[in-house]
Amino acid sequence: MKKPVVIAFALFFWAFPTFAGDAGALYQFSTIQALMEGVYDGAAPVGGLKARGDMGLGTFDALDGEMVVLDGKVFQVKSDGSVRVVPDELTTPFATVAFAQPTIVKDLGPVASLAELEKAIDALLPTTNLFYAVQVHGRFAALKTRSVPAQKKPFPKLTEVVKTQAVFPFRDIAGTLVGFRSPGFSGGLTVPGYHLHFLDKERTRGGHLLDCTFAAARLEITVLPRWNVELPERGAFAGSDLTRTREEDVRKVEK
């Protein structure tokens, strides 16, 4: 008998009361629609994410940079390119994490683009109707990331923010891609398809992945049959119209 995909929702009370330590689950705080509509106020401490996953991605209060969660540490990649480990009390308006327990491990050959990488990973998946945590370790011949600066109120929509994004092109850089592949039906709440961030081996460079090229890399995939979503109970989230976001806008912003 096939195991069902479990999608759970909860209202958020500051201390992350539920879903702690749920291996095999994608934990998500808030929704991509809220982020698209300019709900950037941090509503959850990043320290709480560590009980729900040791790898992942997201952003920070006021959209201040890109979040990379790797090996249980939360890193902030700011718009000036700097990287730091953040204190637990720093807050996030949106994040997704999971525990890396890979059951699919594969050495990949040459990849010429992010689109080609996505196709190579898809070919290894048993189904596209589950969630997957993805890590790709290797030395990248070329790689391009981005980050965004902290925003001031009234917050603009994310489609406007990315027009001022800082783009970082790298050459011959070793590190890890971290992120998720989400099924198409999840597009109402999260980023459908692939959403990947990058952190280099020295933990000094990174960001939201835009493109990459490599000759060889190590792929690790964790199957996630459960999707746990917690929603902010108060603040801008409660008063926002989250029905207007178009999936094509999400793809433009994330790609």
C-alpha positions in Angstrom: 0.0 0.0 0.0 1.4 3.4 -1.0 1.9 5.9 1.8 -0.2 9.1 1.5 1.2 12.6 1.2 0.3 14.4 4.3 -0.3 18.2 4.2 -0.7 19.8 7.6 -1.5 23.4 8.5 -1.3 25.3 11.8 -1.5 28.9 13.0 1.8 30.1 14.3 2.4 31.0 18.0 5.9 32.5 18.5 7.6 29.3 19.8 7.0 26.9 16.9 4.6 24.6 19.0 4.2 21.8 16.5 6.1 19.7 13.9 9.3 19.6 15.8 11.8 16.9 14.7 9.5 15.5 12.0 12.0 13.7 9.8 10.6 13.0 6.3 8.6 16.3 6.3 9.1 19.6 4.5 8.5 22.3 7.1 7.4 25.7 5.7 6.7 28.9 7.5 4.2 31.2 5.8 3.5 31.2 2.0 5.2 32.3 -1.2 2.1 34.3 -2.0 2.6 36.4 1.2 6.2 37.1 0.2 5.1 38.0 -3.3 2.6 40.5 -1.9 5.2 42.3 0.3 4.7 40.6 3.7 8.3 40.9 4.8 7.9 41.4 8.5 9.8 38.7 10.4 7.3 36.7 12.3 9.3 33.7 13.5 12.8 33.3 15.1 15.2 31.4 12.9 16.3 29.5 15.9 13.1 27.6 15.8 13.8 26.4 12.3 16.7 24.2 13.6 14.3 21.9 15.4 12.5 21.3 12.0 15.4 20.8 9.7 19.2 21.0 9.2 19.0 22.2 5.6 16.8 24.7 3.7 16.3 28.3 2.5 14.3 31.4 3.0 14.8 35.1 3.8 14.9 37.5 6.8 13.0 40.3 8.3 12.4 43.1 5.8 13.7 40.8 3.1 17.3 41.4 4.2 19.2 38.9 2.1 18.9 35.3 1.2 18.8 32.5 3.8 20.8 29.3 3.4 20.4 26.5 6.1 23.2 24.0 5.8 24.5 21.4 8.3 22.2 22.9 11.0 23.5 26.4 10.7 21.5 29.4 9.4 23.5 31.7 7.1 22.5 35.2 5.7 23.8 36.2 2.3 23.4 40.0 2.2 23.0 42.2 -0.9 26.7 43.3 -0.6 27.7 39.7 -1.0 28.8 39.2 2.6 27.8 36.0 4.5 27.3 35.5 8.2 25.9 32.9 10.6 22.9 34.6 12.2 21.7 34.6 15.8 18.7 32.5 16.8 16.6 35.6 17.6 16.7 37.0 14.1 13.3 36.6 12.4 12.0 35.3 9.1 8.9 36.0 7.1 9.3 32.9 5.0 11.4 29.8 5.2 11.4 26.1 4.3 13.6 23.4 6.0 13.9 19.7 6.2 16.3 17.1 7.7 18.7 15.7 5.1 18.4 11.9 5.1 19.2 11.1 1.5 18.0 7.8 0.0 19.0 8.8 -3.6 22.7 9.5 -4.1 24.2 9.9 -7.5 27.4 11.2 -9.1 26.4 13.6 -11.9 28.4 14.2 -15.1 28.7 17.4 -17.0 25.9 19.9 -16.6 25.7 23.1 -18.7 22.9 25.0 -17.1 20.4 25.0 -14.2 17.7 23.8 -16.6 19.9 20.8 -17.5 20.5 20.1 -13.8 16.8 20.1 -13.1 16.2 17.6 -15.9 19.0 15.3 -14.6 17.4 15.3 -11.1 13.9 14.8 -12.4 15.1 11.7 -14.3 16.1 10.1 -10.9 12.8 10.8 -9.1 10.3 8.0 -8.5 7.4 10.5 -8.9 7.0 14.2 -9.4 4.1 14.3 -7.0 6.2 14.3 -3.8 8.5 16.9 -2.2 12.2 16.4 -2.3 15.1 18.0 -0.4 18.1 18.4 -2.7 21.8 19.0 -2.1 24.4 19.2 -4.8 28.1 19.2 -3.7 30.9 20.0 -6.1 33.1 22.5 -7.8 31.2 24.7 -10.2 32.9 26.0 -13.4 30.5 28.9 -13.4 27.7 29.8 -11.1 25.4 32.9 -10.7 23.5 33.9 -7.6 21.5 36.9 -6.4 20.5 38.6 -3.2 18.3 41.5 -2.4 18.7 44.5 0.0 16.6 45.1 3.1 13.3 46.9 2.2 11.6 49.9 3.9 7.9 50.3 4.6 5.6 50.5 2.8 7.0 47.3 1.4 7.0 46.9 -2.4 5.9 43.7 -4.0 8.6 41.1 -4.7 8.3 41.6 -8.5 9.5 45.2 -7.9 12.2 44.3 -5.4 14.0 41.9 -7.8 14.5 44.7 -10.2 17.2 46.0 -7.8 18.7 42.7 -6.9 22.5 42.2 -6.7 23.8 39.5 -9.0 27.0 37.6 -8.2 28.8 35.7 -11.0 31.4 33.2 -9.8 34.0 31.1 -11.5 35.6 27.8 -10.3 33.9 27.8 -7.0 33.4 24.8 -4.6 30.3 24.6 -2.5 26.8 23.2 -2.1 23.4 23.8 -3.7 20.6 23.5 -1.1 16.9 23.5 -1.8 13.7 21.7 -2.7 11.7 20.3 -5.6 8.0 20.8 -5.0 5.2 19.3 -7.0 3.1 21.3 -9.4 0.0 21.2 -7.2 1.8 23.0 -4.4 2.0 26.2 -6.5 -0.8 27.9 -4.5 1.5 28.0 -1.4 5.1 27.5 -2.3 7.5 27.7 -5.3 6.5 24.8 -7.7 9.5 23.0 -9.2 13.0 23.8 -8.0 14.0 26.4 -5.6 17.8 26.4 -4.8 20.3 28.5 -2.9 24.1 28.2 -2.8 26.8 28.4 -0.2 30.5 28.0 -1.0 32.9 25.7 0.9 34.4 28.6 2.9 31.0 29.9 3.9 31.8 33.3 2.5 29.8 33.5 -0.7 26.4 32.4 -1.8 22.8 33.5 -2.6 19.7 32.5 -4.5 20.8 30.3 -7.4 20.1 31.6 -10.9 22.3 29.4 -13.0 25.3 26.9 -12.8 27.7 24.8 -14.8 29.9 21.9 -13.6 31.8 19.0 -14.9 31.0 16.6 -12.0 29.1 16.8 -8.7 27.5 14.7 -6.0 23.7 14.7 -5.8 21.8 13.8 -2.6 18.0 13.6 -2.6 15.7 13.2 0.5 12.2 12.1 -0.2 9.6 14.1 1.8 6.1 12.6 1.9 4.8 15.2 4.4 4.4 18.9 4.1 4.0 20.9 7.3 2.9 24.5 6.9 2.7 27.1 9.7 1.0 30.4 9.1 1.5 33.7 10.9 -1.5 34.4 13.1 -1.0 38.2 13.3 0.5 41.1 11.5 0.4 42.0 7.8 -0.2 38.3 6.8 -3.7 38.4 8.4 -4.7 41.5 6.5 -3.3 40.8 3.1 -5.1 39.7 0.0 -3.2 36.5 -0.9 -5.4 35.5 -3.8 -3.8 37.7 -6.5 -0.5 36.1 -7.0 0.1 34.5 -10.4 2.2 31.4 -10.8 4.1 33.0 -13.7 5.1 35.9 -11.5 6.5 33.5 -8.9 8.5 31.7 -11.6 9.9 35.1 -12.9 10.9 36.1 -9.4 12.5 32.8 -8.4 14.3 32.1 -11.7 
